[in-house]
Amino acid sequence: MNKVADVIDYKIYGDDMQIVEIELDPGEGVRAEAGAMMYMDQDIRMQTGAEGGIFKGFKRMITGESFFITTFINEGNRRRRVAFGAPYPGKIIPVDLKEFRGEIICQKDAFLCAAKGVDVDIAFTKKLGAGLFGGEGFILQRISGDGMAFIHAGGTLIKRELQPGEVIKLDTGCLAAISSSIDYDIQFVGGFKNALFGGEGLFLACLKGPGIVYMQSLPLSRLADRIAAAARWKQKDENRGINIGFGD
């Protein structure tokens, strides 16, 4: 039987580096990825642990989340606030799970926080092709319950509602979240030159409606690759300068 989630009020601040501030009534709580908290009022108590046991903790680690989940509970007698910050530039997506029939599937490490009672679990893609070649899209997160959840998407966010039978193809990393009614598979891009020189990877995520699709323009992996490449070029330039100096 599903746990009943706390009903929480919230407000999102900012544009590209957003935070979500959650207001808790006495006794209400919110759970979050460890390290996501920005600030909290007095009377808010933190409880950090491997919620669901060691096995669930390891499953969270597979999806890129922390082994531990922190729960913030208002133990005072008046409303209190706690805020959580996005980990990199992008948008925070507020999701009312009741509008998604109690479940949404999102990219690994997308979970930010949720009302106490909402569950976060691993969701492997069902098809062999997705499992072997899906890359970022292979291991997903399943967020379930009947309360509010907040997930983070990198860069610009686009929401698309697919009609029954309608198909969209996208880079696996650009998938932020989908409703559970979406049929998800992986397709080879096709064509020798496309595969080698297209720059989009060998496989694309193929999504078939009906349902909601959230797409992100800046996956964390793409951002990390650019930063790593810039760091390598800087190191090469520094080494080149040292060599020139020794040559003189």
Disulfide bonds with the S-S distance in Angstrom:
none
